[in-house]
């Protein structure tokens, strides 16, 4: 935990309530038609869902349950009934108007889940259905599409700066500072009680502690499963084996009532979280539009375009990502670089429009804030080489000579650190060369020349420059077989145990998304 976070939590504890973490909201809140809420429950020890609640933001959910979660066919039938809702929402080619490309102007479609454990269920569905051939061919085809969609949703949820897949608990933790430890903040009900309870700190804490007793994870509370559901499931199993349709239907209805109660609890808490963030008085960060643009591109290249090829061309050999592993060290490295670039991009587009985030970056030593003590021009003739000397208080730094920074509010003006020194008064002094936007552009008289002596005595904040193009370039080059070490990373494994299923791309085969990255 960083010093800045500790201080914020102490302020929240002193105030007796959660405090806004930043001066802006860092996630777009989609309109009801573009936001889907999804919640799961499962039987303890099982990976398959026992019940699912799904619905648009602000609407009542559709609830799907099975009486016996260990029955593979029953669960598959339930997921086949659920699949069209998800596929329509994410504009799957066979269920929606065609997406025209990575710059399709329609809003980014969002999925909201109660907490991170529900993201794990997406991975379980990806694992269960992406390559399944069980049952009727039509059902298997539908479940294959659902499995691939869940796989993309699960992978996209891990990408920094993505805005399509949202854990409500994680979004609340990022938007507010709660006076509680990290472990307790994983519980969505706990967070909402802190936010919505009136009264002083003790009253809010008491309400949050009480709310914490009700599970919101994908696994039901042991007491509910053992005392309420287990006897019903046993009676249903016995009646199903004996062919007693009346008892079977009655027990199935009882099981559904209990599961519906638990699903609705998770679903409603998620809806509450969305509305709290949506009703927040803070503006949405202007940099979010850049994150949405990147989300559209990832959505197109990593999911929609391959699916369009599969549907339109009936091409069963289209690359489908394995739910188990990348199957290829080069593909794994590529996604690492994509995630690195996404984190760089997320930070640099958001920090320009959020003063609190800028303060956090400066406190972490990744940026600088100080007074400009000297401005000079080391160029000759028409060549301009602006140099700034900035003094600031001594603190731990994560920047060093050679690091590139940009001016807060003017990200195009980039500077490279030449040196950092400490004077006899305990102040740090750094010399930086302006390497971009050295003069004022034509028609933009409000931007001063970097050598203007007006800057002397002014306080300036310098933030990390956007370096996301570098890992993107590495991601493109990683497929080249002429690079050093390619003989190892691009080599095919041989031997009897290295044969891959027909549905999985062979080593070195590129997907459309890999071509793009």
C-alpha positions as CSV (number, residue, x, y, z in Angstrom):
1,X,0.0,0.0,0.0
2,X,1.5,3.4,-1.0
3,X,1.8,6.3,1.3
4,X,-0.7,8.3,-0.6
5,X,-3.3,5.6,-0.3
6,X,-2.7,5.3,3.5
7,X,-3.2,9.0,3.9
8,X,-6.5,8.9,1.9
9,X,-7.8,6.0,4.0
10,X,-6.9,7.9,7.2
11,X,-8.9,10.9,5.9
12,X,-11.8,8.7,5.1
13,X,-11.7,7.1,8.6
14,X,-11.6,10.6,10.1
15,X,-14.6,11.7,8.0
16,X,-16.4,8.5,8.9
17,X,-17.5,7.8,5.3
18,X,-16.0,6.9,1.9
19,X,-14.4,9.8,0.1
20,X,-14.1,10.3,-3.7
21,X,-10.8,9.0,-4.8
22,X,-10.2,11.1,-7.8
23,X,-11.6,14.4,-9.1
24,X,-13.2,12.6,-12.1
25,X,-14.9,9.3,-12.9
26,X,-12.6,7.0,-14.9
27,X,-15.2,4.7,-16.4
28,X,-18.1,5.5,-18.8
29,X,-21.5,4.5,-17.6
30,X,-23.4,3.1,-20.6
31,X,-27.1,3.9,-21.3
32,X,-29.5,1.1,-20.2
33,X,-29.7,-0.4,-23.7
34,X,-25.9,-0.7,-23.8
35,X,-25.3,-2.1,-20.2
36,X,-26.1,-5.7,-19.3
37,X,-26.0,-6.9,-15.7
38,X,-25.1,-10.6,-15.1
39,X,-24.8,-12.6,-11.9
40,X,-24.1,-16.3,-11.2
41,X,-24.5,-18.8,-8.4
42,X,-23.0,-22.2,-8.3
43,X,-22.9,-25.4,-6.2
44,X,-19.9,-25.7,-3.9
45,X,-17.1,-27.6,-5.6
46,X,-18.6,-27.2,-9.1
47,X,-17.5,-25.0,-12.0
48,X,-20.9,-25.0,-13.8
49,X,-23.5,-22.4,-12.9
50,X,-26.5,-23.4,-10.9
51,X,-28.4,-20.3,-11.7
52,X,-28.0,-17.1,-13.7
53,X,-29.7,-13.6,-13.5
54,X,-29.3,-11.4,-16.6
55,X,-30.9,-8.1,-17.6
56,X,-30.4,-4.6,-18.8
57,X,-29.4,-1.8,-16.5
58,X,-32.4,-0.7,-14.5
59,X,-34.6,-3.6,-15.7
60,X,-35.9,-6.7,-14.0
61,X,-33.7,-9.7,-14.8
62,X,-34.4,-12.9,-16.5
63,X,-33.5,-15.8,-14.2
64,X,-32.4,-19.2,-15.4
65,X,-31.9,-22.1,-13.0
66,X,-31.5,-25.9,-13.0
67,X,-32.5,-28.2,-10.1
68,X,-29.2,-30.2,-10.3
69,X,-26.0,-28.3,-11.3
70,X,-24.1,-31.6,-11.7
71,X,-26.3,-32.6,-14.6
72,X,-24.3,-31.7,-17.7
73,X,-27.3,-31.7,-20.1
74,X,-29.5,-29.6,-17.8
75,X,-26.8,-26.9,-17.4
76,X,-26.1,-26.9,-21.2
77,X,-29.8,-26.4,-21.9
78,X,-29.9,-23.5,-19.4
79,X,-26.9,-21.9,-21.0
80,X,-28.4,-22.3,-24.5
81,X,-31.4,-20.4,-23.3
82,X,-29.1,-17.7,-21.9
83,X,-26.8,-17.5,-24.8
84,X,-28.9,-15.4,-27.2
85,X,-29.2,-12.5,-24.7
86,X,-25.4,-12.2,-24.4
87,X,-24.8,-12.7,-28.1
88,X,-27.3,-10.1,-29.1
89,X,-26.0,-7.6,-26.6
90,X,-22.4,-7.9,-27.9
91,X,-23.6,-7.8,-31.5
92,X,-22.6,-11.3,-32.5
93,X,-22.8,-11.5,-36.3
94,X,-25.7,-14.0,-36.5
95,X,-27.8,-12.1,-33.9
96,X,-27.2,-8.4,-34.7
97,X,-26.5,-5.8,-37.3
98,X,-23.0,-6.2,-38.7
99,X,-20.2,-4.3,-37.0
100,X,-18.5,-2.3,-39.7
101,X,-15.0,-2.2,-38.3
102,X,-12.8,-1.0,-35.4
103,X,-14.2,2.5,-35.7
104,X,-17.9,1.5,-35.7
105,X,-19.5,4.6,-34.1
106,X,-22.1,2.7,-32.0
107,X,-21.5,2.9,-28.2
108,X,-19.3,0.4,-26.4
109,X,-21.5,-2.4,-25.0
110,X,-20.8,-3.1,-21.3
111,X,-21.2,-6.1,-19.0
112,X,-21.5,-5.5,-15.3
113,X,-20.9,-8.3,-12.7
114,X,-21.1,-8.1,-8.9
115,X,-17.4,-8.9,-8.2
116,X,-14.3,-10.5,-9.5
117,X,-15.4,-14.1,-8.7
118,X,-18.1,-13.7,-11.3
119,X,-15.4,-13.0,-13.9
120,X,-14.0,-16.5,-13.1
121,X,-17.4,-18.0,-14.1
122,X,-16.9,-16.5,-17.6
123,X,-13.6,-18.4,-17.8
124,X,-15.3,-21.6,-16.7
125,X,-18.0,-21.2,-19.4
126,X,-15.2,-20.5,-21.9
127,X,-13.5,-23.7,-20.9
128,X,-16.7,-25.8,-20.9
129,X,-18.2,-24.7,-24.2
130,X,-15.7,-23.3,-26.7
131,X,-14.9,-26.6,-28.2
132,X,-17.9,-28.7,-27.0
133,X,-19.5,-31.2,-29.4
134,X,-21.9,-32.7,-26.9
135,X,-25.6,-32.9,-27.6
136,X,-27.6,-31.7,-30.6
137,X,-25.4,-30.0,-33.3
138,X,-27.5,-26.8,-33.2
139,X,-27.1,-26.5,-29.4
140,X,-23.4,-27.3,-29.7
141,X,-22.9,-24.6,-32.3
142,X,-24.7,-22.0,-30.1
143,X,-22.7,-23.0,-27.0
144,X,-19.5,-22.8,-29.0
145,X,-20.3,-19.2,-29.8
146,X,-21.2,-18.5,-26.2
147,X,-17.9,-20.1,-25.0
148,X,-15.8,-17.9,-27.4
149,X,-17.7,-14.8,-26.3
150,X,-17.1,-15.6,-22.6
151,X,-13.5,-16.3,-23.3
152,X,-13.1,-12.9,-24.9
153,X,-14.9,-11.2,-22.1
154,X,-12.7,-12.9,-19.5
155,X,-9.5,-11.9,-21.4
156,X,-10.7,-8.4,-22.0
157,X,-11.4,-8.0,-18.3
158,X,-7.7,-8.5,-17.6
159,X,-6.6,-5.7,-20.0
160,X,-5.7,-2.4,-18.3
161,X,-7.9,0.5,-19.2
162,X,-10.7,-1.7,-20.7
163,X,-14.3,-0.4,-20.2
164,X,-16.4,-3.3,-21.6
165,X,-16.3,-5.8,-18.6
166,X,-16.9,-4.3,-15.2
167,X,-16.7,-5.8,-11.7
168,X,-19.0,-3.5,-9.6
169,X,-16.9,-4.0,-6.5
170,X,-13.7,-3.2,-8.3
171,X,-15.2,0.0,-9.9
172,X,-16.4,1.2,-6.5
173,X,-13.0,0.6,-4.9
174,X,-11.4,2.6,-7.7
175,X,-13.9,5.5,-7.5
176,X,-13.9,5.9,-3.7
177,X,-11.6,5.6,-0.8
178,X,-13.1,3.3,1.9
179,X,-11.9,3.3,5.5
180,X,-11.4,-0.4,5.5
181,X,-8.7,-3.0,4.6
182,X,-8.4,-4.5,1.2
183,X,-9.8,-7.9,2.0
184,X,-13.1,-6.5,3.3
185,X,-13.4,-4.2,0.2
186,X,-13.8,-7.3,-2.0
187,X,-17.4,-7.5,-0.8
188,X,-19.9,-5.5,-2.8
189,X,-22.5,-5.3,-0.1
190,X,-19.9,-4.1,2.4
191,X,-19.0,-1.2,0.1
192,X,-22.6,-0.2,-0.7
193,X,-23.5,-0.2,3.0
194,X,-20.6,2.3,3.6
195,X,-21.9,4.5,0.8
196,X,-25.6,4.4,1.4
197,X,-26.0,4.3,5.1
198,X,-26.8,7.6,6.9
199,X,-25.2,8.4,10.1
200,X,-21.7,8.6,11.7
201,X,-18.8,6.3,11.2
202,X,-19.9,3.7,13.8
203,X,-23.4,3.5,12.3
204,X,-21.9,3.0,8.8
205,X,-19.4,0.4,10.0
206,X,-22.2,-1.5,11.8
207,X,-24.3,-1.6,8.6
208,X,-21.3,-2.6,6.5
209,X,-20.4,-5.4,8.9
210,X,-24.0,-6.7,8.8
211,X,-24.1,-6.5,5.0
212,X,-20.8,-8.4,4.8
213,X,-22.5,-11.5,6.3
214,X,-24.5,-12.1,3.1
215,X,-22.4,-13.7,0.3
216,X,-22.3,-12.1,-3.1
217,X,-19.8,-14.5,-4.7
218,X,-20.6,-17.1,-7.2
219,X,-20.6,-19.8,-4.4
220,X,-23.6,-19.9,-2.1
221,X,-23.2,-19.7,1.6
222,X,-22.7,-23.2,3.0
223,X,-25.6,-23.0,5.4
224,X,-28.0,-22.1,2.6
225,X,-26.8,-25.0,0.4
226,X,-26.6,-27.5,3.2
227,X,-29.8,-26.7,5.1
228,X,-32.1,-25.4,2.4
229,X,-31.0,-26.7,-1.0
230,X,-29.4,-30.1,-0.3
231,X,-32.6,-31.8,0.9
232,X,-34.5,-30.5,-2.1
233,X,-31.9,-31.7,-4.5
234,X,-31.9,-35.1,-2.9
235,X,-35.7,-35.4,-3.3
236,X,-35.5,-34.1,-6.9
237,X,-32.8,-36.7,-7.7
238,X,-34.9,-39.5,-6.2
239,X,-38.1,-38.4,-8.0
240,X,-36.2,-37.9,-11.3
241,X,-34.8,-41.5,-11.1
242,X,-38.2,-42.9,-10.3
243,X,-40.0,-40.9,-13.0
244,X,-42.3,-39.1,-10.6
245,X,-43.0,-36.0,-12.7
246,X,-45.1,-34.3,-10.0
247,X,-42.5,-34.4,-7.2
248,X,-39.8,-33.6,-9.7
249,X,-41.6,-30.4,-10.8
250,X,-42.4,-29.4,-7.2
251,X,-38.9,-29.8,-6.0
252,X,-37.5,-28.0,-9.0
253,X,-39.8,-25.0,-8.3
254,X,-38.6,-24.9,-4.6
255,X,-35.0,-25.0,-5.7
256,X,-35.6,-22.2,-8.2
257,X,-37.2,-20.0,-5.5
258,X,-34.1,-20.2,-3.3
259,X,-31.7,-19.7,-6.2
260,X,-33.7,-16.8,-7.5
261,X,-33.6,-15.1,-4.1
262,X,-29.8,-15.4,-4.0
263,X,-29.4,-14.3,-7.7
264,X,-31.7,-11.3,-7.2
265,X,-29.6,-10.2,-4.2
266,X,-26.4,-10.2,-6.3
267,X,-28.2,-8.6,-9.2
268,X,-29.7,-5.7,-7.3
269,X,-26.5,-4.9,-5.5
270,X,-24.8,-4.6,-8.9
271,X,-27.6,-2.3,-10.2
272,X,-27.1,-0.1,-7.1
273,X,-23.4,0.2,-7.7
274,X,-24.0,1.2,-11.3
275,X,-26.4,3.9,-10.2
276,X,-24.1,5.3,-7.5
277,X,-21.3,5.7,-10.0
278,X,-23.7,7.1,-12.6
279,X,-25.2,9.7,-10.1
280,X,-21.8,10.8,-8.9
281,X,-21.5,14.6,-9.2
282,X,-17.9,14.3,-10.6
283,X,-17.6,14.6,-14.4
284,X,-16.4,11.6,-16.4
285,X,-12.8,12.0,-17.3
286,X,-12.3,13.4,-20.8
287,X,-9.7,10.8,-21.4
288,X,-12.3,8.0,-21.2
289,X,-13.2,8.6,-24.9
290,X,-9.7,7.4,-25.8
291,X,-10.3,4.3,-23.7
292,X,-13.6,3.7,-25.5
293,X,-11.8,4.0,-28.9
294,X,-9.3,1.4,-27.8
295,X,-12.1,-0.8,-26.5
296,X,-13.7,-0.7,-29.9
297,X,-10.5,-1.8,-31.6
298,X,-9.9,-4.7,-29.2
299,X,-13.5,-5.8,-29.6
300,X,-13.2,-5.8,-33.4
301,X,-9.8,-7.5,-33.8
302,X,-10.0,-9.9,-30.9
303,X,-13.7,-11.0,-31.2
304,X,-16.0,-9.7,-33.9
305,X,-13.9,-9.9,-37.0
306,X,-12.9,-13.6,-36.4
307,X,-16.5,-14.4,-35.7
308,X,-17.7,-12.7,-38.9
309,X,-15.3,-14.8,-40.8
310,X,-16.5,-17.9,-39.1
311,X,-20.1,-17.1,-39.7
312,X,-19.9,-15.6,-43.2
313,X,-17.3,-17.9,-44.7
314,X,-18.3,-21.0,-42.7
315,X,-14.6,-21.2,-41.9
316,X,-14.2,-23.7,-39.1
317,X,-10.4,-23.2,-39.1
318,X,-10.6,-19.6,-37.9
319,X,-8.3,-19.1,-34.9
320,X,-10.0,-19.8,-31.5
321,X,-8.1,-18.9,-28.4
322,X,-7.7,-21.9,-26.1
323,X,-9.2,-21.4,-22.6
324,X,-6.2,-23.2,-21.1
325,X,-3.2,-21.4,-22.4
326,X,-1.8,-19.3,-25.3
327,X,-0.4,-22.5,-26.9
328,X,2.5,-20.4,-28.2
329,X,5.2,-18.4,-26.4
330,X,5.1,-15.8,-29.1
331,X,1.3,-15.3,-28.7
332,X,1.8,-15.0,-24.9
333,X,4.5,-12.4,-25.3
334,X,2.4,-10.5,-27.8
335,X,-0.5,-10.2,-25.3
336,X,2.0,-9.2,-22.6
337,X,3.1,-6.2,-24.7
338,X,-0.5,-5.3,-25.6
339,X,-1.3,-5.2,-21.8
340,X,1.8,-3.1,-21.2
341,X,0.8,-0.7,-23.9
342,X,-2.8,-0.5,-22.6
343,X,-1.6,0.4,-19.1
344,X,0.7,3.1,-20.5
345,X,-2.2,4.5,-22.6
346,X,-4.7,4.3,-19.7
347,X,-2.6,6.3,-17.4
348,X,-1.4,8.9,-19.8
349,X,-4.9,9.7,-21.2
350,X,-6.6,9.9,-17.8
351,X,-4.0,11.8,-15.8
352,X,-4.2,14.9,-18.1
353,X,-7.8,15.6,-16.9
354,X,-7.6,14.6,-13.2
355,X,-5.7,16.7,-10.6
356,X,-6.0,14.1,-7.9
357,X,-4.5,11.4,-10.2
358,X,-1.7,13.9,-11.0
359,X,-1.0,14.3,-7.3
360,X,-0.9,10.6,-6.9
361,X,1.6,10.2,-9.7
362,X,3.8,12.9,-8.2
363,X,3.6,11.4,-4.7
364,X,4.7,8.0,-6.2
365,X,7.7,9.7,-7.7
366,X,6.7,9.0,-11.2
367,X,6.2,12.7,-12.0
368,X,7.6,16.0,-10.8
369,X,6.1,19.2,-9.6
370,X,8.3,22.3,-8.9
371,X,9.3,25.8,-9.8
372,X,11.1,26.7,-13.0
373,X,14.2,28.5,-12.0
374,X,15.9,28.9,-15.4
375,X,14.9,28.8,-19.0
376,X,17.6,29.0,-21.7
377,X,18.1,28.2,-25.4
378,X,21.1,26.1,-26.3
379,X,20.4,26.2,-30.0
380,X,22.2,28.2,-32.6
381,X,20.7,30.1,-35.6
382,X,17.3,28.7,-36.5
383,X,17.9,25.6,-34.3
384,X,16.0,25.7,-31.0
385,X,17.0,23.6,-28.0
386,X,15.0,24.8,-25.0
387,X,16.3,23.8,-21.6
388,X,14.4,24.1,-18.3
389,X,15.8,23.9,-14.8
390,X,13.2,23.0,-12.2
391,X,13.6,22.9,-8.4
392,X,11.4,20.7,-6.2
393,X,11.3,19.2,-2.7
394,X,13.5,16.1,-2.0
395,X,11.5,12.9,-2.3
396,X,12.0,9.3,-3.6
397,X,11.9,9.3,-7.4
398,X,11.1,6.7,-10.0
399,X,12.4,8.9,-12.8
400,X,16.1,9.2,-13.8
401,X,18.2,10.8,-16.5
402,X,16.8,9.8,-19.8
403,X,13.2,9.6,-18.6
404,X,10.7,11.4,-20.8
405,X,8.0,13.6,-19.2
406,X,5.3,15.8,-20.5
407,X,3.7,19.0,-19.2
408,X,0.4,18.5,-17.4
409,X,-2.4,20.0,-19.6
410,X,-0.1,20.1,-22.6
411,X,0.9,16.5,-23.2
412,X,2.5,17.2,-26.6
413,X,5.2,19.3,-24.9
414,X,7.6,16.5,-23.9
415,X,10.9,16.9,-22.0
416,X,13.8,14.5,-21.4
417,X,15.6,14.6,-18.1
418,X,19.3,15.4,-18.4
419,X,20.4,15.4,-14.8
420,X,19.1,15.4,-11.2
421,X,21.1,17.0,-8.4
422,X,20.6,18.0,-4.8
423,X,21.6,21.4,-3.5
424,X,22.9,22.4,-0.1
425,X,19.4,23.5,1.0
426,X,17.9,20.0,0.6
427,X,16.1,20.8,-2.7
428,X,16.4,18.7,-5.8
429,X,17.2,20.4,-9.1
430,X,16.6,18.8,-12.5
431,X,17.7,19.9,-15.9
432,X,15.4,18.9,-18.8
433,X,15.5,19.4,-22.5
434,X,12.3,20.2,-24.3
435,X,12.2,17.6,-27.2
436,X,8.7,18.2,-28.6
437,X,6.5,21.2,-29.2
438,X,9.5,23.5,-28.7
439,X,7.7,26.5,-30.3
440,X,4.1,27.7,-30.4
441,X,2.2,26.0,-33.3
442,X,0.7,28.2,-36.0
443,X,-2.7,29.5,-35.0
444,X,-2.3,28.5,-31.4
445,X,-1.0,31.7,-29.8
446,X,-2.1,30.6,-26.3
447,X,0.8,28.1,-26.3
448,X,4.0,29.9,-25.4
449,X,7.4,29.2,-27.0
450,X,9.4,26.8,-24.7
451,X,12.2,29.4,-24.5
452,X,9.9,32.2,-23.2
453,X,11.4,33.7,-20.0
454,X,7.7,34.0,-18.8
455,X,8.1,30.5,-17.5
456,X,10.7,31.5,-14.9
457,X,9.1,31.4,-11.4
458,X,6.1,29.4,-12.6
459,X,5.1,26.1,-10.9
460,X,4.8,23.2,-13.4
461,X,3.7,19.6,-13.1
462,X,5.5,17.0,-15.3
463,X,3.9,13.7,-15.9
464,X,5.0,10.4,-17.6
465,X,4.9,10.8,-21.4
466,X,2.8,8.4,-23.4
467,X,5.2,5.5,-24.3
468,X,2.5,3.1,-25.4
469,X,3.8,3.0,-29.0
470,X,7.0,1.2,-27.9
471,X,5.3,-2.0,-26.5
472,X,3.0,-1.9,-29.5
473,X,6.0,-1.9,-31.8
474,X,7.5,-4.8,-29.9
475,X,4.2,-6.7,-30.3
476,X,4.4,-6.3,-34.0
477,X,8.0,-7.3,-34.3
478,X,7.7,-10.3,-32.1
479,X,6.3,-12.3,-35.0
480,X,9.3,-11.7,-37.2
481,X,11.4,-14.9,-37.5
482,X,14.5,-12.9,-38.3
483,X,14.9,-11.4,-34.8
484,X,17.5,-12.7,-32.3
485,X,16.2,-15.8,-30.4
486,X,13.4,-16.5,-32.9
487,X,14.9,-19.9,-33.5
488,X,13.8,-20.7,-29.9
489,X,10.5,-18.8,-29.5
490,X,9.1,-19.7,-33.0
491,X,10.2,-23.4,-32.9
492,X,7.6,-26.1,-33.1
493,X,7.6,-28.7,-30.3
494,X,7.8,-32.2,-31.5
495,X,6.9,-35.6,-30.0
496,X,3.8,-37.7,-29.4
497,X,2.4,-35.4,-26.6
498,X,2.7,-32.2,-28.5
499,X,-0.2,-32.7,-31.0
500,X,-2.8,-30.0,-30.7
501,X,-6.6,-30.4,-31.3
502,X,-7.8,-29.4,-34.8
503,X,-9.7,-26.5,-33.3
504,X,-6.6,-24.9,-31.9
505,X,-4.3,-22.7,-34.0
506,X,-0.9,-24.3,-34.7
507,X,2.3,-22.7,-33.5
508,X,3.1,-19.6,-35.4
509,X,-0.4,-19.1,-36.9
510,X,-1.6,-15.6,-36.5
511,X,-5.1,-14.5,-35.7
512,X,-6.6,-11.3,-37.0
513,X,-6.0,-9.8,-33.6
514,X,-2.4,-10.8,-33.6
515,X,-1.9,-9.3,-37.0
516,X,-3.4,-6.1,-35.7
517,X,-1.2,-6.0,-32.5
